[in-house]
Amino acid sequence: MSGTYCPATGGAEISIHTFLREAKRNGNGVMVLTDEDRLNNLGIREYEGIPLKGTYHRDRKKNLEKTINEFKPTLIISQLMWSDVCLETALDHGVPSVLRVCKVPFCLDISTKSEFSPTSIMVVSDFVKTYVKDNWNMDSYVIRPPIDPSFVYNPNTPKSREYITMFNPNAKKGGKIFYELARKNPNRQFAIVKGWDILKQGGIISSESLYRMRESLRIPDSKHPIECINFDDLENVTLLPPSRNVFTIYDKTKILCVPSQWEETFGRVVIEGMMNRIPVIGSMVGGMKEQVQNGGLPITDFSNIGSWNDAITSLDDESTYQYFADKGRRYVDQCYDLPSIFHNFMSMLGETVK
């Protein structure tokens, strides 16, 4: 159950959908309870083989209880929006539950004696594992987001890539940094890919969606502001449409820039870029630290425009560019094994329902 599911270009939604596809492939019955308004707008009741059932926000608890009685699940998984109602209802009905923690801050009380205490906690990085342990003294399974190469990687690498690209250019993700980089480098070509479409209406972040997300995770408004950055006045910035087949974006990307200014829990695009042999310049924050330190160009002084500009300039040297392109791909090949991620996910489900 989640108030945000799919189709979406957000990493959290793509990841949980990929996991559920794997669970179904392993012979499990799977069903998703999600937002009725979104399903109506999209005109779908199934997505890539996963059946979807809708509920309105006001009816979410009632319809979850009805679904439990009809579907009789052996396990309930939730993340992000509606996690509170999902965990509380699972406890009320004695159904084992898994909470996937993929965003911080996260203020819902999930300690052992809480009314929202999950049976198991699944986190996306060692950083989040520590966060959960420090805040609620709860252990968790580290299961990194699954990245399906069929959607991400084009084995026929284009001969010419032109853009310095950033995904989801809001202020927290480093949109202001990226804007200044593009403004100071008018002779370079930049591209942006807007994100978090699951929280938008008419291309604009919905205040109602944000309220529901914060309510579900008990996040005070002041701790999670979202400010989208406008690039319309910069002629050297191209807007690329988001795509499930994200390799169409990486085919155009020469350098991937991930200038996050908050504690990223993982950084899905970092792995995607490295998979495509694209040098990745990334902030040393949260769960991204390990990735950019071992496979990319790490930026420690990540609020300093000069640090980012220097990193981009260094990649003008062909040998330096190739070094980081190879370094990233080597890191992914050695440390990011998709079958192992799926195995760990299925093992976690088995441990939860014992």
Disulfide bonds with the S-S distance in Angstrom:
none
